[in-house]
Amino acid sequence: MHRVTDLANGALCDSLFIGACAKLFALDCAAFPEPNRRIKTVRLIVLSVLLAMTLNFARAEWRLDADTGGFYDSNLSNSDRRSDEKDDWAWKTDVRLADGFQLSRDLRLNLAADLRGQLWDRFDAFNEIGAGASAGLRYRFGLGRQAPWILLEERIGYDRFHDSDRSGWDESLRLHGGIAISERIALEAGYIFGNFAASDDFWDEQGHTANARVIVDLTSSLQVVLGYTYRDGDVVSYAVPPRPDILLLTSQLQPVTTFGANPLYTAYRLRGQTHAVSVSAGYALTKYLSIQLAYEYAVTSHDPLQYENHLVEAKVAFAY
C-alpha cells in the first residue's frame, strides 16, 4: 500500500510540474506587473503549497556553493562616447545554501537561500549586498547523465546599494533546460524574466533574457563553456551633458554624482537590446575547490545609441 501511495504522489508531482511549465509559456508578458509596483509572489506561494504535502515522502540533500574573486568592467558607465567611459574593478562574493528533495524518480524540488555582495574600487555607489530565497523544480526525462532535463525556478531577494535610491526588491523567473550529447559535450538553453523594483522608480529595471551554452569537458578536471546571451529590457546609460541626441530617445533622466561632480554625469533610462558572447574555463583543484576564469563581450543598442562592455572575472569556487 505504501508503494502505491508513493507512486501516486510521484505522478501527481510530475503532472503539477509539467502543468506549471505549460502555463508559463501561455503567459502574456504584458500581464507582469510594472517594476515600480510591489512584486507579486503568487506563483511561488501556490507552487510551495501544492508541493508541501509531498515533502514527508522526500529525502533532503544539503549543498553549499560559494565563490569569491575579482571582476572588471571596461565601461561601468555604459557610455557610448569614449571620453565618458568609466572602468572599474570589484571584489565579488556569492554564497548559496540549498536543500534538495527527490519528490519522485524524475522530479526534484530545490529550496535555496543566498547571500551576495560586491565592493567596487573607485565608484562605491555600486557597492552592494543582497540576500534572497529561491524554489525550483527540476524534471529529468529518464535516467543517466545524458538524460535531458528542464528546470523552473523562482527567486525573490533584496539588494541594498551604497546609493540607497538604487536599493530594492529583485524577482526573477527562470526556465532552463539541457541535454548531454556525449560524455564530454552538453547543450543548455534558458529564458529569464527579471523585475527589479527600486526605492526610486528611476532605477527600476525589467527585462527578458535568453541564453544558450555549449559545455565541453576537455579533461576530468578542465571544463570550457561557450555562451551567447540576448537581453531586451531597461538599461541606464551615463553621459556628460549636453546630449540632445539621447533626449530624443528618452525623457527619463537624472543628474548623478556616481562618477564624481566634475564633470557631473546624467543618467538616462531607456530600453535597449544586448547581444553578448562569452567564454569561460574552470579547473578543479580538488573534489570541492576550483578556479574559474571568464570573459564576456557585450554590445547594447537603442538606435542610434550604442555602447560596448568588456567583462573579465577570475574567482575561486567551493562546492560541498
N, C-alpha and C positions, 0 to 999 in steps of 0.2 A: 504493500500500500504506500509506504514512504517513497519507494522508487517511482511509482506512478505519479505521486504528487510533485516530486522534483521535476519530472519530465514536463508535467503540465505547466509548472511555474516557469521553466526554461522556455517553453513555447510561447507563453504569454509575454515574457521579456523580449524575445526576438520580434514578435509582432508589434510590440509597442515601439521598439527602436526603428523598424522599417517604416512604420506609420509616421513617426516624427520626421524622418528624412524626407518622406514624400510631401509632407506639409510644408517643410522648409522650401522646397523647390516651387511650391504653389504660392508662396508669399509675394505680395505686391510690395516692392521696395518703398513705394510712397507711403505705405502704411506704418513704416517705422517712425518713432517719434523724432521730432526735431531735437538736435543736441542741446538746445537751451531749456528743454523741459526735463522734468525728473525722469531718470532712467527707469524703465519698467522691467520687472523681473518675473513676469508671469510665466514665461516659458520655463525658466529654471525651477520655479516653485512647483508647477504642475508636474514636471518631469520627476522631481525629487519625491513627491507624494506617491506617484504611481509606482516608483521602484522601492520605496521604503519597506513595503510588506514582504519583499523578497530577500532582504538583507540577512535574515536569520538562517537562510539556506546557503549563504555565501561564505567564502574563506578570504580573509583580508590579507593583503601583502603590502607592506610598507616599502617606500622607496624615497631616498634622499638624493637630490641633484643640486649641485652648487657650482658656480663658475665665477671667476674674477679675472680682470685684466684691463688692458688699455684699449682705447677706441679713438680713432682720428676721423674728423670730418673736414674735408677741404673747403667746404662752403656752408658753414653753420648758419650763415645769414640768408641762405637761399637767394642770393643776389644774381641778377642777370648781367651786371656790369662788373668787370674785373676789379675796378677801383673800389667797389663796395663790398667785395667778398671778404669774409672773416673766417679764418680757420681756427680750430682748437682741438686739444686733446682732453679726454675724460678718462676717469677710472670708473669702471662699471662692475657691479657685483649683483648676482642673482642667486636666490636660494629658493628651492621648491621641495615641499614635503607632500607626498602623495600616498594614498591608500587605495588599493585595488580590490575589487570584489568580482569573483567569477560567478556571474548570475546563471549561466548555462554553458554548455560546451563551447559555443561560438560567441557569446555575448559577455562583455566585461564592463563594469562601471568603475570609473576612476574619479575620486574626490581628492582635491589638492588645495593647499594654501601656499602662497608665495610671497616673498619679500624681495624688493629690488631697489637699487639706488645707483646714482651716477653723480660724480663730482668733477666739474669742469675746471680746467687750469686757469683760464682768463675770464670767461664770461659766466659768472656764478648765477645769473638769472635762470640758467638752465639746470642748476643743481636740483636733484630730485630724489625723493624717497617714496616708495609706494608699496602697498600691500593689497592682496586680492585673494579670491577663492574661486575655484572652478569645479565644474562637474562635466564629465564626458562619458559617452557610451561608445565603445569600440566593438564592432562586429567583424568577425573573421569568417570568410567564406571557405571553410574547410580546415584541414589540419596541415601542419608543417610550416616551415619558414617561408616557403614560396607562395602560400595561400594569400589571395587578395584580401584587403581589409578596408574598412571605412570607419571614420571617427566623427562624431557630432559632439561639439564641446561649447559650453558657455562659460565665460569668465566675467566677473564683476570685481572691480577694485577701486581704490582711491589713491591718487597721485598728488603728493604735496611738493610744490616747487618753491625755490627760494624767492622768486617773484610770485607772491601769493595770489595775484589775479589769474595766474595760469593754473592753479590747483583745481582739482575737480574729480568727478567720478568717471570711470572708464569701463565701458562694456564692449565685449567682443563675442561674436557668434561665429564659430569656425566649423567648416565641413571639409574633411581631409581624407584622402584615400591613397592606397599604394598597392603595388604588386612587385614581387621579385621575378625577374625574367630569367635569372640564372642564379647560381650560388654566389656570384660576386656582383651582380648588377641589379638594381632596383629602381623603379619609377614611382614618383609620388606627385600628386597634384592636389590643390585645395582652393577654397574660397573663404574669405573673411569679411564679415561686416563689422566695422568699428565705429563706435559712437563715444565721443568724449564731451562731457558737459562741465565746463569750467566755471569758476566763480564769476568771472567777467565773460559775458556772452561772446565777446570778440574772439576769445581763444578757443571757442567750441570747435570741434572737428568731427566730421562724419565722412566715411569713405568705404568703398568697395575694393577689395584686393583679390586678385587671382594669381596663383603661383604654380610653378612646375619645377621638379628637381630630378636629376639623374644622380644616383648614388653608386659609387664604384668602390669596392673593397679590393685595393691593389694587393695587399697582403693581409695577414691575420691581425696586424697592428696598424696599418695605414689605410685611411679612408679618404676619398676625394669626392666632393659634391659640386655639381654644376647646376646653377639655378637661373630662372627667369621670373620676374615679378611685374605685374601690371596693376596700377592703382588709379582709381578715379575718385577724387574727393577733395576736401578742403585742404588748402595749404596756406602758409604765411610766408611772404617774401619781404625782405627788408631792403631798403634803399635810402640813399641820401637825396632828399628833395632838392629842387622840384622835379617831379616825374609826371608830367601831363599825359604821357603815353599810358602809364598804369592807371591813372584816374579815369581813362576811357574804358577800362576793363572792370573796375570795381569802385564802389563808393564807400567800402568798409576799410577804414584806415585809422591808424592811431600812432601819434608820436611816442617813441620809446627811448629809454636810456640804456637799453640792453647792451649796446656796444659802445657806451660812453656818451658824453654830452657834447663832444667837439670832434667831429660833426655829429649832430643829432640825427638819428635814423628815424624813418617812418616805416611802420609795419603795415603791409597791405594783405588783406584776407581775400582770397579768391579760390575758384575751383580749378584744379589742374589735373593733368594726366601724367603719370610717371611710368617710364619703362626702365627696368633695372636688370642687369646681368651680374652674376656673382660666381665666384669660385672659392672654395674653402677646402682645407685639409685638416684632418685630425689624426694624431698619432698616440696610441695607447702606451703609456709608460709602465703601468701596472694594471691589475684587474679593475681597479677603482679610479685610477688617475690618468688623465690625458692632457695633451697640449693641442690647441686649435688655432689656426690662422685663417683669416678670411679677408677677401677684397670684393667690393661692390662698386660698380659704376652705374649711376642713375641720371636720367635726363627727365626733367619735369617741364611741361609747357602749358601755356594758355595763350594762344596766338595773340600778339606777336612775342609775348614774354616767354623766355626760356632760360633755364639755369641748369648747371651740372653739379653733381656731388661725387667725390671720390671718398669712399669709406674703407677704412682699414681697421681690423680688430685682431688682437693677439691675447689669448687668455688660457688659463689653466682650469680644467673642468674635473669635478669629482662626482662620482655616481656610486651609490651604495644601495 
